[in-house]
Each structure stands twice: as structure tokens, then as C-alpha cells.
């Protein structure tokens, strides 16, 4: 009987995972349909937001401004801005600020063509009760620090930058064990930051939000939003992080927060931001090879139009014992040779080849996702076949409706190299083809009339 119960327990425990894998194995294949007449608006580009973690003190971007600028970033996120840049000290019982080190990195962000997205973290030793993830000794000091930060970067008498984002903390549920209740309460941290932001004077427009949790949690959403509404606090965006190989998790996040926001009608139009993302929160070899690149393309597709911004983590590796060590960077560190572009870097370049006009595309499947665009009169279709198990091949049927002419050049350009070009002549307004796709591959199809 004991053995029977143990066996039954193991079977029941394994069932959800087995069902999920079976669902994956029997997923839907794609049948892509592109309507060339249907321009559905500007192209969402979540991949043009980048992040740099606190890998080392000083300006990590200084020697990669050119490589970063080539990715056409809109915003670059920084964390560790207070503890790693030595911003705050005590001076005769008051606070003294030295922005010079942080300014160097912010100027590199501006030189790269982006604007700063500053994660207000961590607690400076000069005002902390204990270490850098602790509460301040005096909440008024934290409030003053946030006020001073906004006045320096957004202030017309400071760096005078318009449109800066300020995110209160970084992964509070992990770094500091903050909760949305109890003695070490993130709501207190946010409230003091919001008071400081409200007092900032002579400033350009900026945005304030948080909480940048390690994932999306319903209790954080509900209690945080209830609190800011009840206390009339400013909240311009809600942010979280997502590290997962499973594309369905990215889609689930957005579906869930959309549903949860229905219970908070005052914040139904809140800006949604994934302020860090990748396929693994730990070091992983995929960050150095093609797997990470294909994941980047596929995850970018599923977040398009679903979140306002999604920050690829991160721009450059920290210094490791060798050039490639599974770190999250798009670029290697200069410690072990010249800075090198990893496949994920080139994946962002690949995405940036798409035009600024989005064209209607239907019929995506469980593995094959697609984006259609128009660029200077040329139609483009990016297809990506992502399978974290690396085993799914697919022959993808593709239909082009409402051809604007009867003759065109059709080209297939594969991620990683390889081009096929054919000339097509037809009297129909519709043309069909099929394209084979290997596991974890991508291609861009173009039609030039």
C-alpha cells in the first residue's frame, strides 16, 4: 500500500509537467497569411530598449558607445546608481551629492542616441540603516535623494533631459526581501520616493514607477495599485522582470496583468514595462551562442504591442575569467581581449532591418512566429522557429494576399547567412509558397515589386 501511494504521489506530481510537454509536442503549426494592403500602424520596437547592470564601478558604456548606438536604442536602463557611483555622502549632518561619476555614464547613454531609465537603487551607505538593500535610517533622507536626483537629471538647471524614467528600486523582492506589507514594506519606499518626486521643481517631463520585481506577482499588483490610488501617489508605469525560455510565460504575463488591471480602473491605462528580460536569470551558455539570439527574436515578437517597453539585459558583460563565460551581455568585456559582438547583438541588428510600417500577418503557430513590415515600398516578413528543446522542424505555408503587382522578386535571407532569390510573375492577386525551417532558426522574406 505504501509503495502504491508513493507511486501515485509521484505520478500526480509529474502530471502537470507531462501535460505541458505533451501540449508543446502537439502544438499548432503555422499557416502564415500576409495581407499586403493592410498597413496596421507603426512598427512596435520593444527591442530598442537596453539595460546595463551593475557589473563594476564606473562607466561601463564608455568604450562601447558606437556599438550601442548602432542598435538604435530609445532608452537605456541603469541600476546600482546610488551605491556604485558614490552619489551621496553625509556633510555635517546633511546630505552632499556628487553626480560626476554617474553623469559620465548618463552622457554615454545620450551619446548612444538614447535617454536614461534610472532604477533608483540601492540605498546609499550614507543613509542606510545597514547595507545597501536595507531601509534608510530616516525616510526624509530617501525622499530628499529622489528629489535631488530628478532635479539633477530632469531639471532645467541640471542636465535638462526630457522624458527620463525613474524606477523605484530593482528587484525589491530579491534585493532586500521587501514585501507589500509588514515592517520592511516596499509601499513605504515608494511613497517616500513619490513625495520626493512631487517636490522636484523646475523640471522637464519625466515618468515615475516600479516595482521592478523579479517576476509578475498578483499580490504586488493589487496591493501596490490600491495603495497608490488610496494615497493619491503618482504612478506612471508598472514594471517587472521576466527570465524564461518559455514564450508562453511572456504572453501569460501580459494577459494576467491586463485582467488584474480591470480591478483597478483608475490605472487601466498604466504603462507596462518589462525592465529586464532574457532566457535565464543565471549565467548560461545560450547568452554566448545562437540559442540566445533566436530567443531574443522570438520573445521580442510576442511582446510587440503587448508592453510599452522591454529592456534587453544587458549591454556588456562584467569582467570574467575568460571572454565568453555565459554572462548576459550583448557584448563581451574588454578584460580578455577586444570587445566582441555576440549573436544576441546581431539578433537586434536583424530586427532593426524591419521597416517602420507594420503589415497584417495572421496564422502564427506554437513554434513559428512572424512579423510583417513595409520598408520603402519593399514588403518584409520575418519568421522565427523557436523551440527551447531544439527539435522542431516545420514546413511553413505562406500566403500573400492583395499583391500590388503581377511581377516581383522574392528573396529569402536566413539568420546566420544564406540567400535565395527567385523572380515571380503571376496574374493573380494572391501568391502562395512554402518555406522549410530548422529548429531555432529565423529568416526574412522580401517581396520587391
N, C-alpha and C positions, 0 to 999 in steps of 0.2 A: 504493500500500500504506500509506504514512504517513497519507494522508488517511482511508483506511478505518479504520485503527487509532484515529486521533483521534476520528472519528465514533463508533466503537464505544465508546471510553472515555467520551465524553460521554453516550451512551445508557445505559451501565451505571451511571454516576454518578447520572443523573436517575431511574433506575428506582425506587428505594425511595420517593422523594418522590411520583412519579407513582402508585405503587401505593397509598400512603397517601391521596392525594387522591381516587383512584378509590373506595377503601373508604369515605371520607367521603361521596362523592357517592351511593353506592349503599347507604347505611346503612339501618338498620331504622326504620320508622315506629312510633309509639307506638300501643298499644291498651290504654288505661288501664282497670283494674278495681279498684274500691274496695269492700272488704268492711266495711260499717258496723258489723257485730257484732264485728269483730276489732280490739280495742284491744291494741296490741303493746308498750305501755310508755310511759314518759315521753318527751317530745319532746327529742331531742338538739338543742342550740342552739350549734353551733360559732361562729356569727356574733356571739355575745355576748362575744367576746374581742377587744380592740382594742390597737393598738400606736402609740407615738409615737416617731419617730426624733429624732436629734439635729440638728434643723434650725437651732437657735440656742440660745445660752446662756440659762438662766433658766427660769421656769415657763411653758411654752407652753400649759398647760391652764387657767391661772387664769381667763381670760376666756371659756372655753367649757365650764365645769363643768356648767352647766344643759343645754346641747345634748348633752354626752357622757352625762350621767345619763339623759336621755330614751331612749338606746339600750339601757338596762338591762345595762350591761357587768358581767361577772363578774370579769374580770381585765384590767388594762391593763399592757402591756409598755413598759419604758423601756430604751433603750440609751444609750451615752455617759455613764453615771452617774458615772464617775470623772474623766474629762477635762473634761467641760463644766460640772460642778458644783463643781469645785475642792475636792474632798473631802480630799485628802491633801497634807501638806507635811512637810518634814524639820524636826525641832526638836532641835538639839544631838546629832545622830546617831541620834535615834529618830523614830518616825512620830507625826505630830499630825493629828487628824481634825477636820474642820469639816463637819458634816452639814446645816447650816442651809439652804443653797440647795436641796439635794436633798430635804430634808424638806418644803419648800414644795410641790414637785410631788407628792410622795407623799401629802401631805394633800389635794391636789386630787383625786387618784385615789380616796381614801377618801370625799371629799365627793360624788364621782360615783357612789358606791354600789359601787365595785369594790375589789379587792385588788391590790397591786402584784406584778408579774412583772418582776424586775430582771435585765437582762443585765449580767453583771459585766464591763464593758468601759468604756474601753480602759485601757491601762497608764498610771497617773498619771506625769507627768513627774518627780515627786519620787523615784520608784523605778525608772524605766525606764532601760535601757541606752542607748536612743537616743530615738526618737519614741514616740508613743502606741500604736503597733502592734508595738512591739518586746518582747523578753523583759525581765524585771526584772533589775537588777544582782544582786539577792540573792533567791533563791526564798523565803526565810523572810519577806521583806517582803510578798510577794504572799500568802503563807499568812496572815500576820497581818491583812492588809487584808480578806481574805474573812471571817475570824473576826470582826473588828470590825464588818463590815457586817451579818452575820447577828445578832450580839448587839445591834446598834442597832435593827434593824427587827423582828426576831422576838423579841428579848429582853424578858423581863418587866420589866426595869429600863430598857428603851428605849421604843420606840413601841408595843411589846407587841401586834404584829399576828400573828394566827394564819393559817397557810396560805400564806405568801409563797413564791413560786417564785424560785429563784436559778439563772440560766443562765450557764454559764461561757463568756464571750466572745460576740461577734457576728460571724458570717461569717468564721471564722478562716482559711479557705482563700483568702479575698479580702483581708481586712484583716490584713496581716502575713505572708501566704504561709506559714501554718503547715501542717505535714504531720503524719501519724501515724507518722513515722519521722525519723531524722536529727537534726541539731543543733537546729533550731527546731521542736520537737516539741510538738504540742498535748497529748499524753499527759502531758508534764511539767507543763504549765499546769494541766490538770485535776487531776492528782494533788495538787499543792500546794493547790489550792482545796479539794479533798475533805478534806485533812488539816486545813485551817483550819476547815472546816465541822464536822468531828468534834470539834474542841476548843471550839466555841462552847458556852458554859454558860448555864444558867437561861433557856432559850429555849422558845418555843412550837413546835408542829409546823411544819415547812417542807419544801420539796422542792428537790433539787439535781440538775442535769443539764446537758445540752448535746448536741451541739457547735454547733448553730445554723449549719450550713454553708449555702452559697448554694443547694444542691440536695441531693438524697439520693444518696449515693455508697456503693457496697458496701464498698470498701476501708476507708472511715471506720467504717462499722457494724461490720465484722468485727474490725478491729484495736482499735478503741475498746472494744468489749464484751469481747473477750478480755483486754485489759489490766485493765479494772476488776474482772473476775472473778478473774484471777490475783493481783491485788494487794489484793483484798478492799476495794475502794473503793465508797463509796456512789454509786449512780446511780438516781434515781427516775424520770427521763424521758429520752427521746431526742428531739432536736428538729432540724428542718431548715427551710429556706425553699423556697417554690415560687412562681415568677412564670411564668405561662404562659397563653396564650389557649386551649390545648388541654385540654379537660376530661379527656380520656383520660390525660393526664400525671398529674393528681391521683389518678386511680384506680390507675394503674400504680405510683405511689409506695407506696401502702398495700399493694397486692398483693405488691410486691417486699420491703418490709421485713417483712411477715408471713412470707414464705417464708424470708428471711435469719435471722429470729429462731429458726426451727426448729433452726438450727445452734448456738444459744446458749440451751439450755433453762433455764439459771439466770435468764435475762432475758425469758422468753417472755411474761410479763405486764407488761412495761415500758410505762409510759405514753408515748403517741406524741403529739407536739406539732408542728404547723406554726406556727412562731413569727413568721413574716411571710408574707403571700401577696397576690397581685394578678395582673393580666393582663400587666404589663410591669414589669421592674425599672428601666427608664429612664422619664423623663418621657414622657407620651403623652396626646394629646387625649382619649382614652377615659376618663381619670380625671375629666374635666370634663363628660362627656355621658352619654347613656343607655346606651351600649355597656358602660361600666364597671359600671353598675347591674345590667344583665342578667347580665353575667359574675359579679358578686358573688352574685346569687341562685342561679345555676346551679352555681357552684363550691361554695357553701355546701351545696347539696343533695348533691353527690357526696361531700363529706367527712363528712356526717352519719353518726354511728355507726361511722365508719372510723378517725377520730383522736379523741383525747380533747379537744384544744383546737386552734383555728386562729385566729391573730391577724390581723385585717384591718389592713393597713398603708396609711395611717396616719390618725390622728385629724385633724390640722390641717396644712395646707401650711406650708412655710417661707416667708419673705418673698421675693417675686419682683418682677419689674419691672411686672407687672400682676396684676389679681385672679385671672384664670384663666390658668395657664401650664403645664397638663398635669402638675402635681405630684400626688403620691399621696393627698393629704388628702381626707377626707370633708367637711371644712370649709375655706373659704378663710382666708387670713391677713388680719389687720386692717390691714396696711400700706396696702392700696389700697382702702379702704372698709370698710363693715360686714362682719362675718363672715357668709358665706352658706353655706347647706346645698347640697351638690352632689347629683346624682342617686344616687350610691352611698350617701350618708347616708340618703336616703329609701328605698333598697332594704332597708336594715337595719330601718327602721321597718316596712316592708311584711312582712318576715319575722317580725317580732315580733307581728304581728296573729294569727299562728297560735296555736292552743290548746296547752296543756301535755300533752295526751294524743295520742300518735301512733296513727294508724289504718292498717291494712294497705292498701298500694297496690302493685299489680303492673302490668307491661306498659309500662314506660318504653322509649323508643327511643333512637336515636343523638342526636337533637336535643332531643326533648321529655322533660323530667324532671319528677317530681312529688313532692309531699309531701301527705299527708292527715292531718287532725287533728280533734279534737273539742274544742269550747270552749263550756262552759256549755250543753251539750245541742245546740249547732249543729255540723253537720259542715262541714268546710272541705277544699277541695282546691286547692293551689297548683300551677299548671303553668307551666313556663318553656320557651320555644322558643329555644334559644341556638345561633347559627350565626356563628362568627367571620368568615365571608365575607359575611354579611348577605343571603343569597339564598333561604333555605329556608322556604317556606310549608308548612303542614301542616293538614289537616282531621283532628282528633283524635277518634276514637270513645271514649266514656266509658261504662262500665257501673257502676251502683251496685247492689251485692248486699245482701240482708238488710235491706231498708228497715224501720225500726221502726214505720212507719205508712203509710196509704194516701194522705194528703194532706200536701203540703209546699210551701213557697215556695223556688224555685230562683233563685239570683242569680249573675250573672257580673259581677265587678268587675275592670276592666282596669288594669294598671300604667300610670300616666300619665293615668288618667281614663276614664270611660265605664262605665255600669252598665246591665245588662239584667236584668229581673225577670219571672218567669212563675210562675203558680200551677199546680201539678200534682196530679192526682187519678188514682190507679191502684189496681187490686185485686191487683196482682202484688207479690211481694217483690223484684222486680228492675226497674230502670228504666234505659233507655239514651238517650244523646243524642250529639250531635257538636258540636264547637266548632272553628271556624277560628282558626288562629294565624299571625300575620305573623312574619317573621324578627325575632329579638331582641325578643320580647315576653313578657309574663307576665300571668297572671290568677289571681284567687282565685274559686273556685266555692263557694257555700254552699248547704246544704240545711237549712232550718229547719222542723221538724215541729210 
